[in-house]
Amino acid sequence: MIRDFMLGARYLARGFRRINEPGLRRYVWLPLVVNVAVFAVLFWLGAEAFQDLVGWLLPSADAVTGNGWWSQTLGVLITAARWLLWPVFLLAAGVVAFYTFTVLANLIGAPFNEFLAERVERLATAGRQPADSGGNVIGELAGSITDELRKQAYFAVIAVVLLLLFLVPVIQLAAPVAWAAFGAWAAGLEYLDYPLGNHGLRFREQRRGLGRRRMLVLGFGAAVMVMTLIPLLNLLVMPSAVIGATMLWVEELGGRLPGSSLKKA
């Protein structure tokens, strides 16, 4: 069990080492540039709105009339307050960016991640790639949306149950451990969904099959969670995790779900 956990964690590091590899970097850096550009625009809009808010709350020091000491003191206080509010904005913006970057990165990078997982698998298997299902495009899209909703519902139900554990005396002592384990499991499933989904494997199949190698998935997901908490390095967690998950799928799982006798294409 410990061996599987550590093995899973190492795949994230291996994925990180390959993010600038020829043939992969375009799938890594293009969505990253798009994400940074989106956050830059949002930051600029937020700064403009914050400046308007400060102007509404605090008049300009020039608007203070009078030549007495009170007027001069009030003008200095207003100027100082306006300047001191900007570090508060920057701190708040940094916290928001830290906690939302990964979510937004996953939304923007999802199409790139599918191609990235496919490219990594082709390189790792000397050209093998997921076969075209040949199905109806609309039907496949509807199936993917339904599968995504099912996955999010699964995560939401478990999250609610675990949050309720924090309210139960005595049991609440174990709630943080259970929450961390759930976070690692969810992260592992989220990124393994890219290579497995390319083979037409739905979330229910993935969850059941990967449950047979639970510690492997937990180790990988735990490493993803740790990397997400490291500033700047968390900007690269998504492509690193996609590459690492695909390598885990090919090398450790052999391109098939545990418990199945045939490879799923």
C-alpha positions as CSV (number, residue, x, y, z in Angstrom):
1,M,0.0,0.0,0.0
2,I,2.8,2.5,0.9
3,R,4.7,1.5,-2.2
4,D,1.6,2.2,-4.4
5,F,1.1,5.6,-2.7
6,M,4.7,6.7,-3.2
7,L,4.7,5.4,-6.8
8,G,1.6,7.4,-7.6
9,A,3.1,10.6,-6.1
10,R,6.2,10.2,-8.2
11,Y,4.2,10.3,-11.4
12,L,3.4,14.0,-10.8
13,A,7.1,14.8,-10.5
14,R,7.7,12.9,-13.7
15,G,5.0,14.8,-15.4
16,F,6.4,18.1,-14.2
17,R,9.8,17.3,-15.7
18,R,8.2,16.8,-19.2
19,I,6.2,20.0,-19.5
20,N,8.8,21.7,-21.7
21,E,9.4,18.6,-23.9
22,P,9.2,19.1,-27.6
23,G,5.9,17.9,-28.9
24,L,4.2,18.7,-25.6
25,R,5.0,22.3,-24.8
26,R,2.4,23.8,-27.2
27,Y,-0.4,22.0,-25.2
28,V,1.2,23.2,-22.0
29,W,2.1,26.8,-22.6
30,L,-0.8,28.0,-24.8
31,P,-3.6,27.4,-22.2
32,L,-1.2,28.8,-19.5
33,V,-0.8,32.0,-21.5
34,V,-4.6,32.2,-22.0
35,N,-5.1,31.8,-18.3
36,V,-2.6,34.5,-17.4
37,A,-4.1,36.8,-19.9
38,V,-7.6,36.2,-18.5
39,F,-6.4,36.9,-15.0
40,A,-4.6,40.0,-16.1
41,V,-7.8,41.4,-17.7
42,L,-9.8,40.5,-14.6
43,F,-7.2,42.1,-12.4
44,W,-7.3,45.3,-14.5
45,L,-11.1,45.4,-14.4
46,G,-11.0,44.8,-10.6
47,A,-8.5,47.6,-10.1
48,E,-10.6,50.0,-12.1
49,A,-13.7,49.1,-10.1
50,F,-11.8,49.3,-6.8
51,Q,-10.4,52.8,-7.7
52,D,-14.0,54.0,-8.4
53,L,-15.1,52.5,-5.1
54,V,-12.3,54.2,-3.2
55,G,-13.2,57.5,-4.9
56,W,-16.8,57.1,-3.9
57,L,-16.0,56.2,-0.2
58,L,-13.2,58.7,0.2
59,P,-13.1,62.1,-1.4
60,S,-9.9,63.4,-2.8
61,A,-7.7,65.4,-0.4
62,D,-8.0,68.3,-2.9
63,A,-11.7,68.4,-2.1
64,V,-11.0,69.3,1.5
65,T,-11.5,73.1,1.9
66,G,-10.0,75.3,4.5
67,N,-6.6,76.3,5.7
68,G,-6.8,75.3,9.4
69,W,-4.8,72.5,11.0
70,W,-7.9,70.2,11.0
71,S,-8.4,70.6,7.2
72,Q,-4.7,69.9,6.6
73,T,-4.8,66.8,9.0
74,L,-7.9,65.5,7.3
75,G,-6.3,65.9,3.9
76,V,-3.3,63.9,5.0
77,L,-5.5,61.2,6.6
78,I,-7.6,60.8,3.4
79,T,-4.4,60.5,1.3
80,A,-2.9,57.9,3.6
81,A,-6.2,55.9,3.7
82,R,-6.5,55.9,-0.1
83,W,-2.9,54.6,-0.3
84,L,-3.3,52.0,2.5
85,L,-6.4,50.5,0.8
86,W,-4.4,49.4,-2.2
87,P,-2.3,46.8,-0.4
88,V,-5.6,45.4,0.9
89,F,-6.9,45.1,-2.7
90,L,-3.6,43.5,-3.8
91,L,-3.7,41.0,-1.0
92,A,-7.4,40.1,-1.6
93,A,-6.7,39.8,-5.4
94,G,-3.8,37.5,-4.7
95,V,-5.9,35.3,-2.4
96,V,-8.7,35.1,-5.0
97,A,-6.3,34.3,-7.8
98,F,-4.6,31.6,-5.6
99,Y,-7.8,29.8,-4.9
100,T,-9.5,30.2,-8.3
101,F,-6.6,29.9,-10.8
102,T,-6.7,26.1,-10.8
103,V,-10.4,26.0,-11.3
104,L,-10.3,28.5,-14.2
105,A,-7.3,26.7,-15.6
106,N,-9.2,23.4,-15.7
107,L,-12.1,25.0,-17.5
108,I,-10.0,26.8,-20.1
109,G,-7.4,24.0,-20.5
110,A,-9.8,21.0,-20.7
111,P,-9.8,20.8,-24.5
112,F,-6.0,21.2,-24.6
113,N,-5.7,18.5,-21.8
114,E,-7.4,15.9,-24.0
115,F,-4.9,16.5,-26.8
116,L,-2.0,16.6,-24.3
117,A,-3.0,13.2,-22.8
118,E,-3.4,11.8,-26.3
119,R,0.0,13.1,-27.4
120,V,1.7,11.8,-24.2
121,E,0.2,8.4,-24.8
122,R,1.4,8.3,-28.4
123,L,4.9,9.1,-27.3
124,A,4.9,6.6,-24.5
125,T,3.5,3.8,-26.7
126,A,5.4,4.3,-29.9
127,G,2.5,5.8,-31.8
128,R,-0.5,4.1,-30.2
129,Q,-3.4,6.5,-29.7
130,P,-7.0,6.3,-28.6
131,A,-9.2,4.9,-31.4
132,D,-11.9,7.1,-32.9
133,S,-15.2,5.8,-31.6
134,G,-16.9,6.6,-34.9
135,G,-20.1,7.5,-33.0
136,N,-22.5,10.4,-33.4
137,V,-20.8,13.7,-32.4
138,I,-23.9,15.0,-30.7
139,G,-24.5,11.8,-28.9
140,E,-20.9,11.7,-27.7
141,L,-21.1,15.3,-26.5
142,A,-24.4,14.6,-24.6
143,G,-22.8,11.5,-23.1
144,S,-19.7,13.5,-22.0
145,I,-21.9,16.2,-20.4
146,T,-24.0,13.6,-18.6
147,D,-20.9,11.9,-17.4
148,E,-19.4,15.1,-16.1
149,L,-22.6,15.9,-14.2
150,R,-22.5,12.4,-12.7
151,K,-18.9,12.9,-11.6
152,Q,-19.6,16.3,-10.0
153,A,-22.7,14.9,-8.3
154,Y,-20.6,12.1,-6.9
155,F,-18.0,14.6,-5.6
156,A,-20.7,16.9,-4.1
157,V,-22.5,14.1,-2.2
158,I,-19.3,12.9,-0.6
159,A,-18.2,16.4,0.2
160,V,-21.5,17.1,2.0
161,V,-21.3,13.9,4.0
162,L,-17.7,14.7,5.1
163,L,-18.6,18.3,6.0
164,L,-21.3,17.0,8.3
165,L,-18.7,14.9,10.1
166,F,-17.1,18.1,11.3
167,L,-20.3,18.7,13.3
168,V,-20.3,15.3,15.0
169,P,-18.5,15.2,18.4
170,V,-15.5,12.9,18.7
171,I,-15.8,11.8,15.0
172,Q,-15.0,15.4,14.0
173,L,-11.4,14.7,15.1
174,A,-11.0,12.3,12.1
175,A,-12.9,14.6,9.7
176,P,-9.8,16.5,8.5
177,V,-8.1,13.3,7.6
178,A,-11.1,12.0,5.8
179,W,-11.4,15.3,3.9
180,A,-7.8,15.2,2.9
181,A,-8.1,11.6,1.6
182,F,-11.3,12.6,-0.3
183,G,-9.5,15.6,-1.9
184,A,-6.6,13.3,-3.0
185,W,-9.0,10.7,-4.4
186,A,-11.0,13.4,-6.3
187,A,-7.8,15.0,-7.7
188,G,-6.6,11.7,-8.9
189,L,-9.9,10.8,-10.6
190,E,-10.1,14.3,-12.1
191,Y,-6.8,14.1,-14.0
192,L,-6.9,10.4,-14.8
193,D,-10.2,11.1,-16.5
194,Y,-8.3,12.7,-19.4
195,P,-6.4,9.6,-20.6
196,L,-9.1,7.2,-19.6
197,G,-11.8,9.4,-21.1
198,N,-9.9,9.4,-24.4
199,H,-10.5,5.6,-24.5
200,G,-14.3,6.0,-24.0
201,L,-14.2,5.0,-20.4
202,R,-17.0,6.6,-18.5
203,F,-16.7,7.9,-14.9
204,R,-18.5,5.0,-13.3
205,E,-16.2,2.5,-15.0
206,Q,-13.2,4.6,-14.1
207,R,-14.2,4.9,-10.4
208,R,-14.8,1.1,-10.1
209,G,-11.7,0.1,-11.9
210,L,-9.3,2.6,-10.2
211,G,-10.8,1.6,-6.9
212,R,-8.8,-1.6,-7.2
213,R,-5.6,0.5,-7.1
214,R,-6.9,3.1,-4.7
215,M,-3.5,3.8,-3.0
216,L,-1.9,4.5,-6.3
217,V,-4.6,7.0,-7.2
218,L,-4.5,8.5,-3.7
219,G,-0.7,9.0,-3.9
220,F,-1.0,10.8,-7.2
221,G,-3.9,12.9,-6.0
222,A,-2.1,13.9,-2.8
223,A,0.9,15.1,-4.8
224,V,-1.4,17.2,-6.9
225,M,-3.0,18.8,-3.9
226,V,0.4,19.6,-2.4
227,M,1.6,21.2,-5.6
228,T,-1.6,23.2,-5.8
229,L,-0.7,24.9,-2.5
230,I,2.7,26.1,-3.6
231,P,2.5,29.6,-5.1
232,L,3.8,30.0,-8.7
233,L,4.4,26.2,-8.9
234,N,0.7,25.8,-8.8
235,L,0.5,27.5,-12.2
236,L,2.0,24.4,-13.7
237,V,0.1,21.8,-11.7
238,M,-2.6,21.1,-14.4
239,P,-0.3,20.1,-17.4
240,S,2.1,18.3,-15.0
241,A,-0.9,16.3,-13.6
242,V,-2.3,15.5,-17.1
243,I,1.1,14.3,-18.3
244,G,1.7,12.3,-15.0
245,A,-1.7,10.8,-15.1
246,T,-1.3,9.6,-18.7
247,M,2.1,8.1,-17.9
248,L,0.6,6.3,-14.9
249,W,-2.2,5.0,-17.1
250,V,0.2,3.7,-19.7
251,E,3.1,2.4,-17.5
252,E,1.5,1.3,-14.3
253,L,-2.0,0.3,-15.4
254,G,-0.9,-1.0,-18.8
255,G,-3.5,1.1,-20.7
256,R,-6.4,-0.8,-19.1
257,L,-8.5,-0.6,-16.0
258,P,-7.6,-2.9,-13.1
259,G,-9.8,-6.0,-13.1
260,S,-10.5,-5.9,-16.8
261,S,-9.0,-8.4,-19.1
262,L,-9.0,-6.3,-22.3
263,K,-7.7,-2.9,-23.1
264,K,-10.4,-0.4,-23.6
265,A,-10.0,1.6,-26.8
